[in-house]
Amino acid sequence: MRKQYFEYRHVVGFDETNLLGTVYDVNYIRWQGQCREMFLLKHAPDVLDELSGDLVLRCVESEAELLADVSAFDEVAIRMRLEELTLTQIRVAFDVVRMREGREDVVARSRQRVMCLRVAGGDTTPAQVPPQLGSALEAYAVASVGYPVGSGTGGRA
């Protein structure tokens, strides 16, 4: 049976918390970025080379729901799964899960839509999701939950 999500683990530091000792909201977004980067490193390293060239992965939509506080030295698992894959865009969902004393508590849920672009002569144009990235992401698709996963444009270029 395949794993339903890609997981990145993180231990919260003092620098990520406020005076009350809880995590600043912006860190949830940072952790999503770190999760995406580790996914690329592990499953689509050729895409990292393309990002050094003309490929741009631009977040065009983001939403988050914070459900519980996280504090310094809490261990969190950021779990990413594919919700939608179109010709030029990817929508991924994240659960941030606090790991404490053998328990797992979802403390945040979020999603992002990312557009693939190519830069040529100072202009950016929509581009096809690199095949290696699409294939790697499809292994973590949540089609069974009813989210659209496919290779169409999804009504977007």
N, C-alpha and C positions, 0 to 999 in steps of 0.2 A: 504494500500500500504506500502511495506517495504522500509526502508531507504536504499539507494544505497551505503552508505559508513559508516564506523565507524569514529566518530569525536572526536578529542582531542583538547581542546582549551589551548592557551598559551599566556601570555603577555610577550613581549620581555623586558629584563632588560639591563642596561648599560653594564654589564659584557659580554653580547653576541655581543657587537658592537665594531667596530674599531674606530680609531681617526676621521674618516669622519662621524661616527654616524650610519653606516649601519651594518647589521648583518654579522658576519664572516660566510663564507661558511660552515664550519664544524658544525655549529649549526643546519643546516637543517637536517643533519644526526642524531644528538642528538635528535631532535624533533621526527624523525621517530621512533627511539628507544623508546622514552617515549610513543608514540602513541601505539606501539606494546605491551609495558608492561601494559598499561592501558587496552588494549583490553583483554590481558590474565587475568588480575585481574577481569575484569567485566564478561567476557564470557567463560573463560576456566581456572578457578582457580586451578583445579586439575593438570594442566600442570605445574603450578608454583611449586607444590610439586615434580613433576618428574624432574624439572630442578635442584632441590636440590639433586637429586639422580644421575642416570646415563644418563639422557637425555641431549643432547646438541642441540641447535638450532644455526647453523652456517651460517652466511651470506656468500654466495659463489659468489655473483654477485651483483653489485650496479651501478646505473647510475642516474644522476640528470641533470636537466636543470633549471637554474635560470633565471627568466623572468623579475623580477623587484626588486628594493631594499626594504628592510624592516628596520625600525628604532626602537630605544628604545621606549617603551610604546605602540607600535603597538600591537593589538591583532591579533593573527593568529589562524586559524583552520587548523589542520592537518587531512586530510580526507584519510582514508585507505580503499582500496577495494581489493578483491581477483581477480587476473587475471588468475592464474593457480594453480591447486592442483593435484599433482601426488601422487604416492604411498609414496615417501620419500621426496618430495620437495614442497615448496610453493612459488609462486611468487605474491607479493603484489605491488600495485601502490599507490602512495601518491600524493595528491595535497595539496600544502600549500596555503591557502587563507587568504589574509589580510582583516580583517573586520574593515571598517572605515566609519563612518557617514552613516550607513545603506547600504553601498556598499560592495560587495564582489569582490575582484580582485585576480585571481590566480597569485601568485608570483613565484612559483616553482612547477615543476613536477618531480617525481622520481619513481624508482621501485627498488625492491630488490628481489633476489631469495635466499631462505633459505633452507638449507638441514637439515633434522633430522638425528641425529646420536645417538648411544648408546655407552657408554664407559664400557669396561669390561677388567680387567687385564691390563690396560694401552693402550689397542687397541681401536680404534673407528671404528665402522662399520655403514653403512647406516641403518636407521631404519624407520619403518612406521610412518607416521604422526599420532600422537595420535588422536584417534577417536573424543574426545571432541573438540580438536582444529579444526580438519577438519570440523566437523558439525557447529561449531561456525563461521568459516570463510565462509562457503558456503552461509550463510545468507547475505553476502556482496559481492557475486560473480557478475562479470560484463559480464556474458555469452551473454547478449543481445547486447553487443558491438562487439562481434565476437572473444573475447579471449577464448582460450581453457580452460574449467573448467571440470575436470573429475577425475576419480580415477585411471587412467592408469599411467604408468611410464613416459609417455611423451618422451620416448626414453632415459631416464636416470634412473639409479638405485636408 
